[in-house]
Structures are given as C-alpha cells and as structure tokens.
Amino acid sequence: MGAEVEIRTFDRRDRSRYRRKVGRDVAALGRLLEEVEFVTEPKLAGLEVELNLVDEGMRPAMVNAQALRAIADEDFTTELGRFTIELNVEPRSLGPRGLSSFEQAVSGALTRAQDRVDDAGLAGAPAIVMTGTLPTLEPRHLDIANISAGGRYLLLNDQILESRQENLLIDIRGAEHLVIESDSIMPEAACTSTQVHLQVSPEEFAAHWNAAQAIAGAQLVIGANSPFLFGRHLVAETRVPLFEQSIDTRSAELVEQGVRPRVWFGERWVDSIFDLFEENRRYFPALLPITGPEDPEAELEAGRVPQLPELCLHNGTIYRWNRPIFSAPDGRPHLRVENRVLPGGPTVIDTIANVAFYAGLVHALAHQDAPVWAAMSFRAAEDNFRAAMRDGIRAQQYWPGVGQVPGHELVVRTLLPLAAEGLADRGVAGEEIDRLLGIVERRCLLGRNGASWQVAEVAAREADGLDRRAALRDMLASYVGLMRSNVPVHEWPVSSG
C-alpha cells in the first residue's frame, strides 16, 4: 500500500501546494527523459506476493503484526487488513535460470515464514495462504477495527471516504449477486495479488506498457483465482470489481458524468511513460497532498536526479492495472512497468508460470515490427480484460488476425509460442521455458485454473450435503494442503459430488 505516512488532516492550501508541486515534478520528469541516462542494464524483474492468514477453522486470522514479529524478515511487510501480509522478492535477471531463482526464493521465504509462525505458537495456529480473494471472508471480518496498524492505512481510508462523501457500494453480479455497503475501504483488504515489475528503458516503456495492456485478458484466462466473496459465487476474478469498487472516490453522479476511476484500466495506447504521468496530473486530485522540500528544478540545474516524491506518491494512489513506476533510489533513475493483473496463488509454481507467460509475451510483443496495438483498439483490450474477469478459463478473447475465439485456444495456439520466443530472447534456458509454459499449456488444455478448481470443489461438497459456508471452509482446507505441495493446480484432484 505504499510508504508510511503520518495521520494528519489537510486544508485547501495543502491541496493547492501539492497540485503545483506535482506539476513541477511532471515537468522535471519530462526533462529527465530527454536529458539524463536511465539505468537500463541489466534488465531486472521484481515480484511482490500478497498473502492471507487463516486460523485452524480456515477463518481469517487477525494477527499480521504478531506473525511479522515471528517471521522477523524485512522482506515481509503489512498489508491493509490484519489478516494480510506481503512478501517482496529481491529483483533479479530472468535468464537463464532467473525464473527458477524466483521460485526458490518465494518457496523458501514462505516455508521459513510458516515455520517461524508455527514455532511462535500464535493463537489459532495461523496458516499463510496464496489466493486472490479469501473464500471464507465474511462482511464482519472487514470492519475498520481490523485495519492494519500504521498511519497510512487510516489516512488513506479517511481521504477516500471524505472525497466520496458517502459509504462505498459493493455491487457485483455474476453466477450469484452481491450487494453490500461499507463505511471503510476494508473490502480492498480482500484483494490479494501478485505484482510483477519489469525494468525497461524510456524508449521501450510505451511498447511494454501497451503490450501488457493488450494481454491483461489472457493473464486472467490462465490465472483467475478469485471466484468467491462473502459466501457468494461471483465471477472468476472477483478481485477485479471488488478492488475497483472498494476504493472508488466517485459518487454515483460523478460516475454518470464520466469522471475517471482511481482503479483504472486506462483509455488509450501511449507513446511514452510521460503520457501516463501527465494523465495522473490532469485527471486525478490528490488523496494524500503531502509536499516535501525537494526543488526538482534546482536538483536538475545542480546536475542531480530529483526523487520527485510528490509525483511518486500521487502515482501510488492511482491504481492502474499496469502502473508506471519512476524511481531513483541511488540517484540513478530507472523505469518499470508494474503489472497488477494477477491474483495470488494457487501455488508458487503456478505463480512463476504466470510470471513467465507475462514476461515472455510482453517482451515478444514489445519487439514486433508490427505492434499488435496498431491493429487492436484499446476498447477491445479492455473488453478482453472484462470478459476474462467474468469467465476466466472459459472466456472469449479477441486477437488481431485471429478474431473472437475461446481464450484458452488463443493462449495455446497464438500466445504461448510468442511467450516462448520472448523468454528465449531474454536468455531464459530452453528447459526452463518448456517447464513453466508447459504448466500454462496444460491448464488451458484441461480447462482448469484456480478459480475453476475452487468452483468445482465447492459444488461437489454442496452436492454431498454441506451448506455453502461449510463447503468453503472444507474446500479451503484442501486448497491449503495442495498449495503447500506446490503441485500445479491443473494436477489437483477434483472431488465428485
């Protein structure tokens, strides 16, 4: 959720000052892009994995502070809800064995973390779970009392609700229908994701961002893992509409007027990273108007790279599914595309297979002579994303030169070969490519991802006489055991009801 900030109130002068400073930061970024050499080698990838904590009864365990003390690893941090934590994995090169290195790092970190939590003897014997939305959550678990300690969470909550001036409305229609009001942003805590960072040069950024937007639907076809919320079977990736609605600063009237949402797919292909930061400045008022002392123009004139803290903080409160990132922690600027499309889980190996598919496919598409976005409307890319959010592995997808086809067919016949080419071009070893993309291929051939497995398992338990709540608990208990086995989800057994 970003850097720590103090709880405070803001007045009109704060907002005016901040708006001016963001404008100066955007202008400074424009100069940096033209005048300064950015770090481009080695091309690194990064990974963040958001995680849930559940007790022995598979209910959310509100113990993240105690769990983090027991884990005692700075790579683990809090997330919004007291039942969530996050693992940040050190960036690394993808080739030739970088993806296996990611797999080993995540598996090792999760095993050590679970062992330390077990050794600490915490109440409820909490287990760490990788999923998109925790299927045993109930509305009572998302009370503001269960927000994580730390000023930034409460401050963000207060600013979103102050901007909205009314309760949040969660209204998701899928296989079943959920309508619920919330007086806090806590429903967002139910959205746990896997975030992939790709470092790129300024010249490459637009192509990589456009490519990432173009394949967002395909990512959910293979990776959807969030079919249940508050006891309801909703859509394959419920995390998407839940996230969009749980931090929506707009009233119903502003929605009708076409004001852009803060969780945003976007509305056009771009030519530069500058386009996205300029959109941020033009379209989105500040949520956290905290202004620091840095003078970006003076830093540039002195031959130093400004940190642009207001631009970065503002960007951190605009939740694009593919977010632009500027950073200069050591005075050397670099750019990243942060992909936020994927849910957590189901296993570490599934997660790394999803990362391989994304990274390889984006690389291949970004380096094509005839870019796919030149033949594909931006609206078509968003339609693909919405269809896959709704239907997951069964979704229809549009692709130039192919037309409207089942998404699993598009992945196997068209996108996986491109992903393999992209990974090979990044220096990934051939057996690594075959192993990881083979997992994606078999998911598609069997028609099974995390979401479809969860739905089938709950249906089988209900057919055996369990009510929905008991079926969800029983399914999640099986899920946790299979997750720990690290057997890919397409190989998980399916119960027969």
Residue pairs with C-beta under 8 A, 6 or more apart in sequence:
1 79
1 80
1 152
1 153
1 156
2 152
2 313
2 316
2 317
3 152
3 313
3 316
4 150
4 151
4 152
5 151
5 152
5 155
5 288
5 290
6 151
6 155
7 151
7 154
7 155
8 155
10 159
10 289
14 289
14 290
14 291
15 285
15 286
15 289
17 289
17 291
18 286
18 289
18 290
18 291
18 310
18 314
19 285
19 286
19 289
21 291
21 310
22 280
22 281
22 286
22 310
22 311
22 314
23 281
24 296
24 297
25 296
25 306
25 308
25 309
25 310
25 311
26 274
26 277
26 278
26 280
26 281
26 311
27 296
28 296
28 297
28 299
28 300
28 306
28 308
29 274
29 277
29 308
29 311
29 326
30 274
31 300
32 38
32 300
32 305
32 306
32 333
33 202
33 272
33 273
33 274
35 300
36 305
36 333
38 201
38 202
38 332
38 333
38 334
38 335
39 199
39 332
39 333
39 334
40 199
40 200
40 201
40 334
42 93
43 93
43 94
43 198
43 199
43 200
43 426
44 91
44 92
44 93
44 199
45 91
45 92
45 93
45 94
45 98
45 102
45 196
45 197
45 198
45 199
45 355
45 359
46 88
46 89
46 90
46 91
46 196
46 197
46 199
46 336
47 88
47 89
47 102
47 106
47 194
47 195
47 196
47 197
47 355
48 86
48 87
48 88
48 89
48 194
48 195
48 197
49 86
49 87
49 89
49 106
49 130
49 194
49 195
49 344
49 351
50 79
50 84
50 85
50 86
50 87
50 192
50 193
50 194
50 195
50 344
51 79
51 84
51 85
51 86
51 87
51 110
51 128
51 129
51 130
51 192
51 344
52 60
52 83
52 84
52 128
52 129
52 130
52 131
52 134
52 192
52 344
53 60
53 61
53 62
53 63
53 64
53 67
53 83
53 84
53 85
53 126
53 127
53 128
53 129
54 60
54 61
54 83
54 126
54 127
54 129
54 134
54 136
54 476
54 480
55 61
55 123
55 124
55 125
55 126
55 127
56 124
56 125
57 124
57 473
58 136
58 472
58 473
58 476
58 477
58 480
59 136
59 141
59 473
60 81
60 83
60 134
60 136
60 137
60 141
61 67
61 83
61 122
61 124
61 126
62 81
62 82
62 83
62 141
62 146
63 82
63 83
63 122
63 123
63 124
63 126
64 78
64 79
64 81
64 82
64 83
64 84
64 85
64 148
65 78
65 82
65 148
65 149
66 120
66 122
67 85
67 113
67 117
67 120
67 122
67 126
68 76
68 77
68 78
68 85
69 120
70 116
70 117
70 119
70 120
70 122
71 85
71 112
71 113
71 116
71 117
72 116
73 109
73 112
73 113
75 87
75 88
75 89
75 90
75 109
76 85
76 86
76 87
76 88
76 109
76 113
77 85
77 86
77 88
78 84
78 85
78 86
78 148
78 149
78 150
79 85
79 86
79 148
79 189
79 192
80 147
80 148
80 153
80 185
80 186
80 188
80 189
81 141
81 142
81 146
81 147
81 148
81 186
81 189
81 190
82 146
82 147
82 148
83 134
83 141
83 146
83 189
84 148
84 189
84 192
85 128
87 106
87 109
87 110
87 113
89 102
89 105
89 106
89 109
90 105
91 197
91 199
92 98
92 101
92 102
93 427
94 359
94 423
94 426
94 427
94 428
95 423
95 426
95 427
95 428
95 429
96 427
96 428
96 429
96 432
97 429
97 432
98 428
99 352
99 355
99 356
99 428
99 432
99 436
100 352
100 432
102 352
102 355
103 348
103 349
103 352
106 348
106 351
106 352
107 348
107 486
110 128
110 130
110 348
113 128
114 127
114 128
117 126
117 128
118 125
127 480
129 345
129 476
129 479
129 480
129 483
130 192
130 344
130 345
130 346
130 347
130 348
130 351
130 483
131 192
131 225
131 226
131 343
131 344
131 345
131 346
131 450
131 479
132 191
132 192
132 193
132 224
132 225
132 226
132 237
132 238
132 239
132 343
132 344
132 345
132 450
132 451
133 190
133 191
133 192
133 226
133 228
133 229
133 238
133 239
133 242
133 343
134 190
134 192
134 476
135 227
135 228
135 229
135 454
135 458
135 472
135 475
135 476
136 469
136 472
136 473
136 476
137 190
137 229
137 230
138 230
138 231
139 180
139 230
142 182
142 184
142 186
142 187
142 189
142 190
143 184
143 186
144 157
144 183
144 184
144 186
146 186
146 189
147 153
147 154
147 157
147 184
147 186
147 189
155 288
156 185
156 287
156 288
156 317
157 184
157 185
157 186
159 287
159 288
160 185
160 247
160 249
160 287
161 167
161 168
161 183
161 184
161 185
163 249
163 285
163 287
164 248
164 249
164 250
164 251
165 251
166 251
167 181
167 182
167 183
168 181
168 182
168 183
168 184
168 185
168 187
168 245
168 246
168 247
168 248
169 179
169 180
169 181
169 245
170 178
170 179
170 180
170 181
170 182
170 187
170 242
170 245
170 246
171 178
171 179
171 245
172 178
172 229
172 232
172 234
172 235
172 238
172 241
172 242
172 245
173 234
174 232
174 233
174 234
174 235
174 238
174 390
175 233
175 234
175 235
176 232
176 233
176 234
177 232
178 229
178 230
178 232
178 234
180 230
182 246
185 246
185 247
186 246
187 242
187 245
187 246
188 242
188 243
188 246
188 247
190 229
190 239
190 242
190 246
191 226
191 239
191 242
191 243
191 246
192 239
192 343
192 344
193 239
193 340
193 341
193 342
193 343
193 344
194 342
194 343
194 344
194 351
194 354
194 355
195 338
195 339
195 340
195 342
196 338
196 339
196 342
196 355
196 358
196 359
197 325
197 336
197 337
197 338
197 339
198 208
198 336
198 337
198 339
198 359
198 362
199 334
199 335
199 336
200 208
200 335
200 336
200 337
201 335
202 272
202 273
202 335
204 366
205 272
205 273
205 324
205 335
205 337
206 269
206 270
206 271
206 272
206 273
206 275
207 365
207 366
207 367
207 371
208 337
208 362
208 363
208 366
209 270
209 273
209 276
209 322
209 324
209 337
210 269
210 270
210 366
210 371
210 373
211 361
211 362
211 365
211 366
211 371
211 372
211 373
212 322
212 337
212 339
212 358
212 362
213 265
213 266
213 269
213 321
213 322
213 373
213 378
213 381
214 365
214 372
214 373
214 376
214 381
215 358
215 361
215 362
215 365
215 415
216 265
216 321
216 322
216 341
216 381
216 384
216 385
216 388
217 381
217 383
217 384
217 385
217 386
217 387
217 388
217 395
217 397
217 407
218 357
218 361
218 384
218 388
218 397
218 407
218 410
218 411
218 415
219 339
219 341
219 342
219 354
219 357
219 358
219 388
220 236
220 237
220 240
220 341
220 385
220 388
220 389
220 392
220 395
221 388
221 392
221 393
221 395
221 397
221 407
221 408
221 410
221 411
221 444
221 449
222 354
222 357
222 393
222 408
222 411
222 440
222 443
222 444
222 449
223 341
223 342
223 343
223 350
223 354
223 449
223 450
224 236
224 237
224 343
224 388
224 389
224 392
224 393
224 449
224 450
224 451
224 452
225 237
225 343
225 344
225 345
225 346
225 449
225 450
225 451
225 454
226 236
226 237
226 238
226 239
226 240
226 343
226 451
227 233
227 234
227 235
227 236
227 237
227 238
227 392
227 451
227 454
227 455
228 234
228 238
228 454
228 458
228 472
229 238
229 242
231 468
231 469
231 472
233 455
233 458
234 241
235 241
235 389
235 390
235 391
235 392
236 388
236 389
236 390
236 391
236 392
236 393
236 394
236 395
236 449
236 451
236 452
237 343
237 388
237 389
237 392
237 451
239 343
240 385
240 389
241 389
243 263
243 319
244 261
244 263
247 262
247 263
247 319
248 255
248 261
248 262
248 263
249 261
249 262
249 287
250 259
250 261
255 261
260 267
260 283
260 284
262 284
262 287
262 317
262 318
262 319
263 319
263 320
263 321
264 318
264 319
264 320
264 321
265 320
265 321
265 382
265 385
266 320
266 321
266 322
266 378
266 382
267 378
268 378
269 373
269 378
270 276
273 324
273 326
273 335
276 320
276 324
277 311
277 315
277 324
277 326
280 311
280 314
280 315
280 318
281 314
284 314
284 317
284 318
286 314
286 317
287 317
288 313
288 317
290 310
290 313
291 310
292 309
292 310
294 306
294 307
294 308
294 309
295 306
296 306
296 308
299 305
299 306
300 306
304 331
305 328
305 331
305 332
305 333
306 328
307 328
308 326
308 328
311 326
312 326
312 327
315 323
315 324
315 325
315 326
319 340
320 340
321 339
321 340
321 341
321 385
322 337
322 338
322 339
322 340
322 341
323 337
323 338
323 340
324 335
324 336
324 337
324 338
325 335
325 336
325 337
325 338
326 333
326 334
326 335
327 333
327 334
327 336
328 334
337 362
339 358
341 385
342 351
342 354
342 358
343 450
344 351
345 351
345 450
345 483
346 450
346 453
346 479
346 482
346 483
346 489
346 492
347 482
347 483
347 485
347 486
347 487
347 488
347 489
348 486
349 439
349 486
349 487
349 488
350 439
350 450
350 488
350 489
352 436
353 436
353 437
353 439
353 440
353 488
354 440
356 419
356 423
356 428
356 432
356 433
356 436
356 437
356 440
357 415
357 416
357 419
357 436
357 437
357 440
359 422
359 423
359 426
360 418
360 419
360 420
360 421
360 422
360 423
360 426
360 428
360 433
360 437
361 415
361 418
361 419
361 422
362 422
363 422
363 423
363 425
363 426
364 418
364 419
364 421
364 422
364 425
365 371
365 372
365 418
365 422
367 422
367 425
372 399
372 400
373 381
375 400
375 401
376 398
376 399
376 400
380 398
383 398
384 395
384 397
384 398
384 407
387 395
387 396
387 397
387 407
388 395
388 397
388 407
392 449
392 451
392 452
393 407
393 408
393 443
393 444
393 447
393 448
393 449
393 451
393 452
394 406
394 407
394 408
394 447
394 452
395 406
395 407
396 404
396 405
396 406
396 407
397 404
397 405
397 406
397 407
397 410
398 404
399 405
399 410
399 414
399 415
402 410
402 413
402 414
408 443
408 444
408 445
408 447
409 444
411 440
411 441
411 444
412 441
412 444
412 445
416 437
416 440
416 441
419 437
419 440
420 433
420 437
423 432
423 433
423 437
424 430
424 433
439 488
439 490
442 488
442 490
443 449
443 488
443 489
443 490
446 490
448 489
448 490
448 492
448 494
449 489
449 490
450 489
453 489
453 492
453 494
454 475
454 479
456 494
456 495
457 475
457 478
457 479
457 494
457 495
458 468
458 471
458 472
458 475
459 497
460 494
460 495
460 496
460 497
461 470
461 471
461 474
461 475
461 495
461 497
462 468
462 471
462 497
463 497
464 495
464 497
466 474
482 489
482 492
